[in-house]
Structures are given as structure tokens and as C-alpha cells.
Amino acid sequence: MPGGDADCVAFLQWALPRCALAWPGFRKVRRQVCKRLNRRLGELGLADLAAYRARLEADPAEWRAFDACCHITISRFFRDRQVFETLRRQVLPEIAARTRREGRAARAWSAGCASGEEPYTLRIIWDLEVAPSRPGAALALTATDIDDVMLERARAGCFAPGSLRELPPALTAAAFARKNGLFCVKPAHREGIAFVKQDLRSEAPPGRFDLVLCRHVAFTYFAPALQRAVLARLTEPLRPGGYLVIGSHERLPDGGPGLIPLAEAPLIHRKPPAPCAPAR
């Protein structure tokens, strides 16, 4: 990067707030962003970030390219083990039981799904550990991301071994086939997942959800005002009794009004169930 890390930090501290993004969230991943910015400078034939700043100030359309440089794509299966242990042992079985009583499929939304490890983890746990003891329990998954490249990787469903290092070995053995050195999700565990291009900052999939996961995206990289707007977008379609899951080291803005963190897994927040109708 022309000028080095210090120049890139100064540039990001100037540019990120103009996209409603928060510098503190990018501090540890800035080298990924700076590397992309360096490529962008080469594409534009610019000498340094000072020239790129002048380009942004003169050409509003270039902000879209800068924003694309800020998409953080770190993802892996079973990320945040405590969260997934609680999902597999408590949350998903409870959702399955409730939706079976109500005669409908459960619905989950993975917001900011990157290359698909998160929704595939949910699908695998549901198929192998939840559904077998609950005949008829069905799960429909919607996985959204803004990045076309990440979505194509997600649809391909094949991953390097490092992406699976936290997944329990029994699930790896049951759910994947080896192909050219990669671990590919078996066809049975690809069903019922819709990968959709959406910008979490302004869009949400239609319908209501029993489970929403928004981890290591909005509440790490977005500025506070945008975090509050996104939180409303995430919780509005959440059914009473539904769950919102955030990432490690994240906190909900304003304490997540109307949501109750689980005592054993405080990254999982529950929307209070609807009050029971009074007896007559």
C-alpha cells in the first residue's frame, strides 16, 4: 500500500464514517481492506490514497466501489462454539417442537451469510440432530449477503478443511463428501436453503422468522445509528418467542429493547412470547 499502514488507517478513519461504517470494527481487519484499496488504486491508475480521496470527493459513484472494499468475508462452520451448542441442544429443538404444534415449517434467516458456512451449519444440525426425533419438523433457510462472489461460493458448497476445524467431527463425517481436497456439503443438506443477494442496510427477506442470525456484521462494522436501524429490521419479522443471534464481542444498541438474552448464552436473544389469551 503506497504510504503504508498509517496512511491507510488515516484514510479509513476519514472514509468509513461517510458510509455509516465504524472504524473500531475495522481495526483488526484493516489489512484486508487496505489490500483491496491498493488493488483499486491500481485499477484507477492512482498514485496514493490522497489521490483516491480526491477521486471520492469528485465522483460520488466511486463510493460504491469503496464500500465493496469494506465487505469483510471471514466465516467458518460452528463459529462461536457456545452459540451453536446452545442452538443444537436448546433453541432448535424448541423451535421444532413449537412449529410442529403449529403445523408449519420453521423459518430462519442468516443475515450476512458470506460463503455460506453459517446456514449450512444450521441445516446440518437440523437434519442430523433435530429432525430425526421429530418427524415432520421442517426448516426453511434464507441466507442473504451483498457480495456476489461470496454467494457463488455459498451455492457451490465446497470448503477448504480449515473452514470446518470447529465443526464436531461426527457432523463433518456425516454431512460432507471429499472432492479435490475440498469438503463439499452433501446434496441432502443443501435442500431448503435460498441464497439471496440483499443489502442488510436497506433490505430484508419477506415473511416472518423463528430464528435470525446476524453475527460479525452489523454490530461490529456499522455505525451506531445504522446499527439501530438494522436492529429494527432484524426484529420486526421475528416471531414472538423467536431468537436473534449476534456475534462474539458484539452488543445490541440500546441494550436490544424488547429482547431478553439467554442466561446460558447471552449472544442469543429471545423476543418474548405473545401473552396467553385470558381464560373464559
Secondary structure, DSSP 8 states (H G I E B T S, - for coil): -TTHHHHHHHHHHHHGGGGTB-HHHHGGGHHHHHHHHHHHHHHHT-SSHHHHHHHHHH-TTHHHHHHHHT------TT-SHHHHHHIIIIIHHHHHHHHHHHTS-EEEEEES-TTSHHHHHHHHHIIIIIGGGSTT--EEEEEEES-HHHHHHHHHTEE-GGGGTTS-HHHHHHHEEEETTEEEE-GGGTTTEEEEE--TTT---SS-EEEEE--SSHHHHB-HHHHHHHHHHHHTTEEEEEEEE--TT---GGG-TT-EEETTEEEEEE----------
